[in-house]
């Protein structure tokens, strides 16, 4: 019997359907080991050798898996692609203590359909020790940070608290953003005009600073009263042909952003639903930074578009991409339409399917119509203000047939507006506008962290979720804001750990860990470098915080 080990029963059921008879598929339910609660669990004198303990409740699972692994003729680890899945496979292999001649292989499964699984088995490989070591390096630096920082944070807050390395980095950045982004709501003015009986709205702009924004309602109302006695003249009209390209298929980050904007989903919810869709066989693996689509999937998309929308919706074929590092998130079968799926994951699948199909269609073509309206004492004496309005007319829908979310807004009908026309406003409205920099959504904070090379999207989602669970962040009207504890800890980190919680140092750390996974950086040297820098700030912060903390042998 051939044994395949996966993470969850749901994934196992999908693979069982693809593999058929002759296979035993067992879930491991995630990692089995962790650091001890009462000690550091790292020997600082022996190249940071970890001491891990079996997690509570995992003993029976380990004994069962070990028995199956010893009995199987061959063992396949089909845990998630990447460092995390590789480390989980190594952990199970080492705990089971299999004989050296036991055939053990690693499978990379970007999808769970029969064709992909069959191909992966043919391309099976040995487990990669570089990925295991890179994962261990990340565990070590995270443990060194969180174990030594927890007593200091607890002292500052006056009660026991913990915080992980990435949580601390993100919390500090969020706190700094709140301080620098604090802004007050403002007020602006819009005008409603009519041209040949057709109404349209225009916004007030300054010549130098963009949208006119006043600090108080009284200021806005005073300006409105002045404008009501003014002359409004169409200074210029213009028409511009525009082309809008379809968006590429999703990466992990762009999926999180789109799901937040179009479906109102929090990042952790998006990843949970994506995992459900992947393990059910509906989509490709959802941890990716690539927008690459392999040639067979491109052909399937074009064939579907030809049948569903006709040849006029297809652009000319392009040469196949030579990219090999990963694939975009896409449906495993483009003919499985969104309305064929029910349940919580259905809206997210529709988003993924729509983006994938639209990416292989023609661009949209439209005409942008605009008018610039001067306002002043007379047509010859304009103020340094003007009203602006634009509208769009679709000439060719292209991909918008499938992805109407990018359909330009039909803001006005300007067909009756001509240069030199004198207009009389039907109404001048004072309207509140939000602060220029709003509290950030989880998706926006995540995008910022990824752009600074502090983490991967999935690492950032885990950290933000942990900050909420530990009471450092709170959700408010769809945004994430620091709690009182979060503000205190953010300020403390900025003052006492300026380097190790700063963007530059952690971008270097993240890059080093990625290079370690490729074998370009020795993982022990990387941990030693981190510990040297962290220890210096920790020693200083410990003396300044004035608390006794757990000591380890620092050699």
DRENPA-831834 format. One record per residue (C-alpha): residue number from 1; residue in one letter; x, y, z. Coordinates in Angstrom, 2 decimals. Each point is the difference from the previous one (the first is absolute). Layout:
   seq   type        c1        c2        c3
   NUM      A         X         Y         Z
...
***
This chain:
   seq   type        c1        c2        c3
     1      X      0.00      0.00      0.00
     2      X      1.23      3.48     -0.91
     3      X     -0.44      2.64      2.73
     4      X     -0.64      3.67     -0.67
     5      X      0.09      2.48      2.89
     6      X     -1.92      3.29     -0.26
     7      X     -1.05      2.71      2.44
     8      X     -3.77     -0.33      0.17
     9      X     -2.74     -2.58     -0.55
    10      X     -1.61      2.23     -2.64
    11      X      3.14     -0.03     -2.10
    12      X      0.28     -3.74      0.53
    13      X     -3.52     -0.61     -1.31
    14      X      0.69      1.98     -3.17
    15      X      3.24     -1.89     -0.61
    16      X     -1.65     -3.35      0.68
    17      X     -2.47      0.69     -2.79
    18      X      2.87      0.89     -2.35
    19      X      2.27     -2.94      0.92
    20      X     -2.40     -2.93      0.20
    21      X      0.91     -3.37      1.52
    22      X      3.39     -1.01      1.36
    23      X      0.52      3.12      2.10
    24      X     -0.36      0.80      3.67
    25      X     -0.37      3.73      0.71
    26      X      0.47      1.28      3.54
    27      X     -0.26      3.56      1.38
    28      X      2.60      1.24      2.48
    29      X     -1.98      3.06      1.17
    30      X      3.00      2.31     -0.05
    31      X      3.21      0.12      1.98
    32      X      0.52     -2.37      2.91
    33      X      2.77      1.81      1.90
    34      X      0.62      3.37      1.62
    35      X      2.33      1.77      2.40
    36      X     -0.42     -0.66      3.74
    37      X     -2.09      2.53      1.91
    38      X      2.35      0.48      2.95
    39      X      3.42      0.26     -1.65
    40      X      1.52      1.50     -3.12
    41      X      0.53     -3.38     -1.62
    42      X      3.07      1.17     -1.94
    43      X      3.60     -0.87      0.88
    44      X      1.82      3.27     -0.65
    45      X      3.39     -1.71      0.42
    46      X     -0.56     -2.72     -2.62
    47      X     -0.95      1.82     -3.20
    48      X     -3.50      0.82      1.31
    49      X     -1.05     -3.63      0.16
    50      X     -3.74     -0.15      0.82
    51      X     -1.64     -2.25      2.54
    52      X     -3.57     -0.67     -1.09
    53      X     -2.74     -1.83      1.85
    54      X     -3.00     -1.88     -1.24
    55      X     -3.05      2.25      0.13
    56      X     -2.87     -0.98      2.31
    57      X     -2.41     -2.44     -1.62
    58      X      2.36     -0.92     -2.85
    59      X      1.35     -3.28      1.43
    60      X     -2.71     -2.25     -1.39
    61      X      0.22      1.62     -3.41
    62      X      3.78     -0.49     -0.09
    63      X     -0.23     -3.65      1.02
    64      X     -2.66     -0.67     -2.62
    65      X      1.89      1.73     -2.81
    66      X      3.25     -1.65      1.00
    67      X     -1.65     -3.43     -0.14
    68      X     -1.42      0.70     -3.45
    69      X      3.34      1.33     -1.27
    70      X      1.91     -3.08      1.16
    71      X     -2.58     -2.33     -1.58
    72      X     -0.24      1.78     -3.37
    73      X      2.04     -1.13     -2.98
    74      X      0.64      3.65     -0.92
    75      X     -0.83      3.32      1.73
    76      X     -1.00      3.17     -1.84
    77      X     -0.21      3.35      1.79
    78      X     -2.61      2.15     -1.75
    79      X     -0.03      2.83      2.52
    80      X     -0.37      3.53     -1.36
    81      X      2.59      1.20     -2.51
    82      X      2.80      2.16      1.39
    83      X      2.07      0.30      3.15
    84      X     -2.82     -0.67      2.48
    85      X     -1.07     -3.23     -1.67
    86      X      3.59     -1.16     -0.40
    87      X      0.73      0.61      3.69
    88      X     -3.11     -1.94      1.01
    89      X      1.12     -2.96     -2.12
    90      X      3.47      0.06      1.57
    91      X     -1.50      0.16      3.49
    92      X     -2.14     -3.07     -0.59
    93      X      2.84     -1.88     -1.67
    94      X      2.40      0.63      2.88
    95      X     -2.52     -0.78      2.72
    96      X     -1.01     -3.28     -1.65
    97      X      3.66     -1.18     -0.16
    98      X     -0.49     -1.97     -3.21
    99      X      2.68     -2.41     -1.20
   100      X      2.48      1.49     -2.44
   101      X     -1.19     -2.18     -2.88
   102      X     -3.66      1.07      0.27
   103      X     -1.00      1.80     -3.24
   104      X     -1.14      3.51      0.96
   105      X     -0.96      2.70     -2.50
   106      X     -1.32      3.52     -0.08
   107      X     -2.85      1.04     -2.29
   108      X     -0.64      3.60     -1.06
   109      X     -3.70      0.31     -0.76
   110      X     -1.01      3.36     -1.51
   111      X     -3.47     -1.52     -0.49
   112      X     -1.84     -3.13      1.10
   113      X     -1.54     -1.20     -3.25
   114      X      0.94     -3.41     -1.39
   115      X      2.25      1.25     -2.80
   116      X      2.02      2.24      2.33
   117      X      0.35     -2.69      2.66
   118      X      1.07     -2.60     -2.56
   119      X      2.62      2.35     -1.42
   120      X      1.26      0.87      3.51
   121      X      0.50     -3.67      0.83
   122      X      2.09     -0.43     -3.14
   123      X      2.06      3.07      1.05
   124      X      0.35     -1.07      3.64
   125      X      3.19      1.13      1.70
   126      X      2.07     -0.41      3.13
   127      X     -0.72      2.22      2.99
   128      X      2.08      3.19     -0.15
   129      X      2.11      0.67      3.12
   130      X      0.51      3.66     -1.03
   131      X     -3.71      0.67      0.44
   132      X      0.01     -1.75      3.37
   133      X      2.96      2.09      1.19
   134      X     -1.58      3.24     -1.23
   135      X     -3.16     -0.81      1.92
   136      X      2.01     -0.79      3.12
   137      X      1.85      3.31     -0.31
   138      X     -3.29      1.87     -0.05
   139      X     -1.24     -1.94      3.03
   140      X      3.20      0.81      1.87
   141      X      0.03      3.75     -0.64
   142      X     -3.70      0.19      0.83
   143      X      0.55     -1.90      3.25
   144      X      3.04      2.07      1.01
   145      X     -2.00      3.16     -0.53
   146      X     -3.32     -0.94      1.58
   147      X      1.44     -1.84      3.02
   148      X      2.25      2.88      1.01
   149      X     -2.44      2.79     -0.83
   150      X     -3.07     -1.40      1.77
   151      X      1.15      0.92      3.57
   152      X      0.79      3.55     -1.07
   153      X     -3.36      0.48     -1.71
   154      X     -1.72     -1.49      3.04
   155      X      1.82      2.47      2.26
   156      X     -0.98      2.93     -2.18
   157      X     -3.68     -1.05     -0.07
   158      X     -0.13     -1.13      3.62
   159      X     -1.35     -3.42     -0.89
   160      X      1.21     -3.08     -1.81
   161      X      0.15      0.39     -3.77
   162      X      1.84     -1.61     -2.90
   163      X      0.76      1.21     -3.49
   164      X      1.73     -1.66     -2.94
   165      X      2.80      1.51     -2.05
   166      X     -2.11      0.79     -3.07
   167      X     -2.87      1.21      2.16
   168      X      2.36      2.46      1.68
   169      X      1.32      1.24     -3.35
   170      X     -3.50      0.56     -1.39
   171      X     -1.34      1.53      3.22
   172      X      2.81      2.54      0.12
   173      X     -0.63      0.96     -3.61
   174      X     -3.75      0.29      0.55
   175      X      0.55      2.19      3.05
   176      X      2.31      2.30     -1.94
   177      X     -2.51      0.20     -2.81
   178      X     -2.71      1.04      2.43
   179      X      2.17      2.81      1.37
   180      X      1.06      1.37     -3.38
   181      X     -3.31     -0.57     -1.75
   182      X     -2.20      1.70      2.54
   183      X     -2.12      2.34     -2.06
   184      X     -3.26      1.83      0.40
   185      X     -3.00     -0.40     -2.26
   186      X     -0.48      2.89     -2.39
   187      X     -2.65      1.62     -2.14
   188      X     -0.32      0.48     -3.73
   189      X     -2.46      1.49     -2.45
   190      X     -1.73     -1.49     -3.02
   191      X     -2.23      1.67     -2.57
   192      X     -2.93     -1.35     -1.97
   193      X     -0.39      1.52     -3.44
   194      X     -2.38     -0.50     -2.90
   195      X      0.87      0.10     -3.68
   196      X     -2.95     -0.18     -2.39
   197      X     -2.09     -1.48      2.77
   198      X      2.51     -2.73      0.91
   199      X      1.34      0.24      3.58
   200      X      3.57     -0.83      1.00
   201      X      2.13      0.43      3.12
   202      X      3.47      1.54      0.16
   203      X      2.57      0.11      2.83
   204      X      1.92      3.08      1.13
   205      X      3.78      0.00     -0.46
   206      X      2.82      2.42      0.71
   207      X      2.46      0.68     -2.80
   208      X      3.02     -1.16      2.01
   209      X     -1.18     -2.41      2.69
   210      X     -2.63     -2.24     -1.51
   211      X     -3.44     -0.53      1.51
   212      X     -1.01      3.08      2.00
   213      X     -0.06     -0.93      3.66
   214      X     -0.97      2.35      2.80
   215      X      0.65     -0.59      3.67
   216      X     -3.38      1.00      1.40
   217      X     -3.60      0.01     -1.08
   218      X     -0.17      3.75      0.59
   219      X      2.87      0.62     -2.43
   220      X     -1.68     -2.20     -2.61
   221      X     -3.35      1.74      0.40
   222      X      1.69      3.41     -0.31
   223      X      1.67     -1.03     -3.24
   224      X     -3.27     -1.45     -1.28
   225      X     -1.73      3.35      0.61
   226      X      2.75      1.77     -1.95
   227      X     -0.24     -2.47     -2.87
   228      X     -3.76      0.41     -0.18
   229      X      0.57      3.61     -1.15
   230      X      2.59     -0.98     -2.61
   231      X      0.10     -0.67     -3.72
   232      X      0.57     -3.53     -1.28
   233      X      1.56     -0.46     -3.45
   234      X      1.01     -3.17     -1.84
   235      X      3.71      0.65     -0.63
   236      X      0.81     -3.25     -1.74
   237      X     -1.48     -3.30     -1.12
   238      X      1.87     -3.04     -1.16
   239      X     -0.46     -3.54     -1.19
   240      X      2.66     -2.65      0.40
   241      X     -0.01     -3.59     -1.21
   242      X      1.06     -2.39      2.75
   243      X      0.74     -3.72      0.23
   244      X     -0.31     -1.99      3.19
   245      X      1.88     -3.28      0.23
   246      X     -1.38     -2.94      1.94
   247      X      1.62     -0.65      3.36
   248      X      2.34     -2.98      0.31
   249      X     -1.08     -3.14      1.87
   250      X      0.28      0.11      3.76
   251      X      3.02     -0.32      2.23
   252      X     -0.56     -0.57      3.71
   253      X      0.27      3.70      0.77
   254      X     -2.16      1.23     -2.86
   255      X     -2.67     -2.57      0.90
   256      X     -0.07      1.25      3.59
   257      X     -0.28      3.60     -1.20
   258      X     -2.77     -0.76     -2.51
   259      X     -1.94     -2.12      2.50
   260      X      0.16      2.86      2.50
   261      X     -1.11      2.62     -2.52
   262      X     -2.64     -1.97     -1.91
   263      X     -1.25     -2.53      2.57
   264      X      0.81      1.75      3.29
   265      X      2.05     -2.97      1.23
   266      X      2.71      0.27      2.64
   267      X      3.39     -1.41     -1.09
   268      X     -0.18     -3.01      2.32
   269      X     -3.48     -0.86     -1.30
   270      X      1.22      0.22     -3.58
   271      X      2.86     -2.42      0.62
   272      X     -2.26     -2.39      1.91
   273      X     -2.46     -0.08     -2.90
   274      X      2.83     -0.36     -2.53
   275      X      1.28     -3.00      1.96
   276      X     -3.49     -1.49     -0.12
   277      X     -0.17      0.49     -3.78
   278      X      3.48     -1.46     -0.51
   279      X     -0.63     -3.04      2.17
   280      X     -3.31     -0.57     -1.77
   281      X      1.73      0.00     -3.37
   282      X     -1.49      3.23     -1.39
   283      X      3.08      2.24     -0.19
   284      X      3.79     -0.16     -0.24
   285      X      2.14      0.41      3.09
   286      X     -0.59      3.44      1.45
   287      X      3.45      0.96      1.38
   288      X      1.67      1.63     -3.00
   289      X      1.67      3.18     -1.19
   290      X     -0.22     -1.01     -3.67
   291      X     -2.50      0.98     -2.68
   292      X      1.31     -2.67     -2.37
   293      X     -2.53     -2.20     -1.80
   294      X      1.31     -3.18     -1.67
   295      X     -0.74     -0.51     -3.72
   296      X     -2.60     -2.74      0.52
   297      X     -2.02      2.22      2.34
   298      X      0.24      2.91     -2.47
   299      X     -1.32     -2.27     -2.75
   300      X     -2.87     -1.16      2.24
   301      X     -0.92      3.61      0.79
   302      X      0.05      1.04     -3.66
   303      X     -2.09     -3.01     -1.03
   304      X     -2.57      0.87      2.66
   305      X     -0.13      3.68     -1.05
   306      X     -0.41     -1.00     -3.64
   307      X     -3.00     -2.18      0.85
   308      X     -1.57      2.41      2.51
   309      X      0.68      3.43     -1.53
   310      X      1.11     -0.56     -3.58
   311      X      3.22      0.59     -1.92
   312      X     -0.48      3.78      0.23
   313      X      0.77     -0.16      3.75
   314      X      3.43     -1.61     -0.49
   315      X      3.28      1.88     -0.47
   316      X      2.62     -1.43     -2.35
   317      X      1.89     -2.91      1.58
   318      X      3.29      0.87      1.66
   319      X      3.16     -2.13      0.29
   320      X     -0.06     -2.26      3.06
   321      X      1.60      1.44      3.14
   322      X      3.32     -1.50      1.00
   323      X     -0.58      0.70      3.71
   324      X      0.40     -3.03      2.23
   325      X     -0.10      1.38      3.55
   326      X     -3.53     -0.70      1.14
   327      X     -3.43      0.62     -1.46
   328      X     -2.79      2.47      0.54
   329      X     -3.12     -0.90      1.95
   330      X     -2.56     -1.29     -2.49
   331      X     -2.77     -2.57     -0.39
   332      X      1.24     -3.54     -0.49
   333      X     -2.67     -0.36     -2.70
   334      X     -1.27      3.16     -1.69
   335      X     -3.17     -1.77     -1.13
   336      X     -1.12     -0.34      3.64
   337      X     -2.05      3.19      0.13
   338      X     -0.54      2.03      3.17
   339      X     -3.69     -0.87      0.14
   340      X      0.93     -3.68      0.38
   341      X      1.44      0.62      3.47
   342      X     -1.99      0.66      3.17
   343      X      1.11      0.90      3.48
   344      X      2.25      2.56      1.65
   345      X      2.76     -0.32     -2.60
   346      X     -2.24      0.64     -3.00
   347      X      0.43      3.83     -0.19
   348      X      3.78     -0.33      0.26
   349      X      0.04     -2.67     -2.72
   350      X     -2.06      2.31     -2.22
   351      X      2.58      2.73      0.56
   352      X      2.87     -2.33     -0.93
   353      X     -1.79     -1.44     -3.02
   354      X     -1.01      3.42     -1.28
   355      X      3.50      1.43      0.29
   356      X      1.53     -3.01     -1.76
   357      X     -2.41      0.02     -2.94
   358      X      0.11      3.78     -0.41
   359      X      3.80     -0.05     -0.10
   360      X     -0.17     -1.88     -3.31
   361      X     -2.46      2.33     -1.73
   362      X      0.41      3.16     -2.07
   363      X      0.56      3.37      1.71
   364      X     -2.94      2.36      0.41
   365      X     -0.12      3.18     -2.10
   366      X     -1.79      3.15      1.10
   367      X     -0.05      3.76     -0.54
   368      X      0.62      2.34      2.92
   369      X     -1.94      3.27     -0.25
   370      X      1.02      2.89      2.26
   371      X     -0.87      3.61      0.69
   372      X      1.87      2.70      1.92
   373      X     -2.27      2.72      1.39
   374      X      1.55      3.25      1.17
   375      X     -1.66      2.01      2.74
   376      X      0.65      3.67      0.78
   377      X     -1.29      3.53      0.12
   378      X     -0.30     -0.20     -3.77
   379      X      1.14     -2.23     -2.83
   380      X      3.17      2.13     -0.24
   381      X      0.68      0.04      3.77
   382      X      0.00     -3.62      1.19
   383      X      0.87     -1.02      3.53
   384      X      2.85     -2.50      0.53
   385      X     -2.77     -2.59      0.18
   386      X     -1.89     -2.02     -2.55
   387      X     -2.61     -2.73     -0.22
   388      X      0.86     -3.20     -1.81
   389      X     -2.16     -2.79     -1.35
   390      X      0.55     -3.02     -2.18
   391      X     -2.00     -2.84     -1.47
   392      X      0.78     -3.17     -1.89
   393      X     -1.57     -1.61     -3.02
   394      X      0.76     -3.67     -0.61
   395      X      0.98     -0.68     -3.61
   396      X      0.88     -3.71      0.34
   397      X     -0.65     -2.03      3.15
   398      X      2.78     -2.54     -0.38
   399      X      0.71     -1.69      3.33
   400      X     -2.63      2.17      1.74
   401      X     -2.59     -2.52     -1.20
   402      X      1.41     -2.34      2.63
   403      X      1.55      2.40      2.53
   404      X     -2.38      2.97      0.31
   405      X      1.61      1.11      3.28
   406      X      2.39      2.11     -2.10
   407      X     -2.81      1.58     -1.99
   408      X      0.65      3.78      0.04
   409      X     -2.65      1.99      1.80
   410      X     -2.36      1.94     -2.25
   411      X      0.34      3.20      2.01
   412      X     -1.65      2.43     -2.38
   413      X     -1.48      0.58     -3.43
   414      X      2.11      2.82     -1.48
   415      X     -1.34     -0.16     -3.51
   416      X     -1.64      3.42      0.39
   417      X      3.03      1.79      1.50
   418      X      2.11      2.18     -2.30
   419      X      3.03      2.22      0.47
   420      X     -0.97      3.59      0.83
   421      X     -3.43     -0.94      1.36
   422      X     -1.17      1.92      3.04
   423      X     -1.57     -2.25      2.62
   424      X     -2.18      0.70      2.99
   425      X      0.21     -2.43      2.89
   426      X     -3.28     -1.56      1.02
   427      X      1.49     -0.73      3.39
   428      X      3.26      0.49      1.91
   429      X      0.49     -2.62      2.70
   430      X      2.34     -0.05      2.98
   431      X      1.04     -3.60      0.65
   432      X      2.16     -1.62      2.67
   433      X      3.02     -2.00     -1.14
   434      X      1.97     -2.51      2.01
   435      X      3.44      0.58      1.42
   436      X      2.64     -0.15     -2.71
   437      X      1.62     -3.04      1.57
   438      X     -2.51     -2.43      1.41
   439      X      0.54     -2.80      2.51
   440      X      1.30     -2.91     -2.02
   441      X     -1.78     -3.22     -0.83
   442      X      1.68     -3.30      0.67
   443      X      0.56     -0.40     -3.74
   444      X      1.70      3.41     -0.25
   445      X      2.24     -0.67      3.00
   446      X      0.91     -3.36     -1.48
   447      X      0.84      1.53     -3.39
   448      X      2.23      2.56      1.73
   449      X      1.90     -2.69      1.92
   450      X      0.49     -2.15     -3.10
   451      X      1.16      2.98     -2.07
   452      X      2.66      0.68      2.66
   453      X      1.12     -3.66     -0.22
   454      X     -0.78     -0.64      3.66
   455      X     -1.99     -3.19     -0.55
   456      X     -2.00     -2.09     -2.42
   457      X     -3.75      0.66     -0.23
   458      X     -0.88     -3.15      1.93
   459      X      2.51      0.84      2.76
   460      X     -1.43      3.50      0.22
   461      X     -3.57     -1.28      0.26
   462      X      0.98     -2.29      2.85
   463      X      1.74      2.86      1.82
   464      X     -2.91      2.45     -0.39
   465      X     -2.44     -2.66      1.21
   466      X      2.22     -0.60      3.02
   467      X      0.15      3.71      0.80
   468      X     -3.79      0.11      0.10
   469      X     -0.27     -3.16      2.11
   470      X      2.56      1.31      2.49
   471      X     -1.75      3.34      0.38
   472      X      2.54      2.25     -1.74
   473      X     -2.27      0.83     -2.94
   474      X     -3.74      0.34     -0.37
   475      X     -2.37      0.04     -2.93
   476      X     -2.02      3.19     -0.38
   477      X     -2.24      0.71     -3.00
   478      X      1.98     -2.34     -2.21
   479      X      3.36      1.44      1.05
   480      X      2.70     -1.11      2.41
   481      X      1.05      2.36      2.76
   482      X      2.33     -0.41      2.98
   483      X     -1.61     -0.47      3.39
   484      X      1.33      1.87      3.04
   485      X      2.34     -2.91      0.66
   486      X      1.02      0.01     -3.65
   487      X      0.94      3.69      0.10
   488      X      2.04     -0.49      3.19
   489      X      1.90     -2.98     -1.38
   490      X      0.54      1.66     -3.40
   491      X      1.54      3.03      1.68
   492      X      2.14     -2.23      2.21
   493      X      1.32     -1.98     -2.95
   494      X      0.84      3.16     -1.93
   495      X      1.91      1.42      2.97
   496      X      1.78     -3.10      1.31
   497      X      0.36     -2.24     -3.07
   498      X      0.46      2.45     -2.86
   499      X      2.15     -2.34     -2.08
   500      X     -1.48     -3.46      0.47
   501      X     -3.59      1.20     -0.51
   502      X      0.95      2.37     -2.83
   503      X     -0.75     -0.56     -3.65
   504      X      3.57     -0.06     -1.28
   505      X      1.31     -2.65      2.40
   506      X     -3.00     -2.23     -0.50
   507      X      0.07      0.29     -3.77
   508      X      3.57     -1.27      0.25
   509      X     -1.14     -2.80      2.33
   510      X     -2.81     -1.02     -2.33
   511      X      2.34      0.03     -2.99
   512      X      2.55     -2.06      1.91
   513      X     -2.60     -2.62      0.89
   514      X     -1.09     -0.23     -3.64
   515      X      3.62     -0.40     -1.14
   516      X      0.47     -2.66      2.66
   517      X     -2.82     -2.01     -1.60
   518      X      1.96      0.05     -3.26
   519      X      3.22     -1.03      1.72
   520      X      1.69      3.37     -0.56
   521      X      0.28      0.93      3.70
   522      X      1.07     -2.23      2.89
   523      X     -2.97     -0.12      2.35
   524      X      2.12     -0.14      3.19
   525      X      1.95      3.10     -1.04
   526      X     -3.27      1.75     -0.71
   527      X     -1.37     -0.81      3.47
   528      X      3.27      1.09      1.63
   529      X     -0.13      3.33     -1.84
   530      X     -3.56      0.57      1.15
   531      X      0.79     -0.95      3.59
   532      X      3.00      2.33      0.15
   533      X     -2.03      3.01     -1.10
   534      X     -3.06     -0.90      2.06
   535      X      1.97     -0.80      3.15
   536      X      1.65      3.44      0.04
   537      X     -3.34      1.81     -0.07
   538      X     -1.59     -2.47      2.39
   539      X      2.75      0.44      2.60
   540      X     -0.37      3.77     -0.16
   541      X     -3.81     -0.15      0.09
   542      X      0.07     -2.44      2.91
   543      X      2.05      2.34      2.17
   544      X     -2.11      3.01     -0.95
   545      X     -3.30     -1.78      0.51
   546      X      1.11     -0.90      3.50
   547      X     -1.28     -3.52      0.19
   548      X      1.49     -3.36      0.73
   549      X     -0.34     -2.34     -2.94
   550      X      0.84     -3.60     -0.59
   551      X      3.71     -0.41     -0.61
   552      X      1.67     -2.42     -2.33
   553      X      3.67     -0.78     -0.48
   554      X      1.16      2.57     -2.55
   555      X      3.23     -1.15     -1.53
***
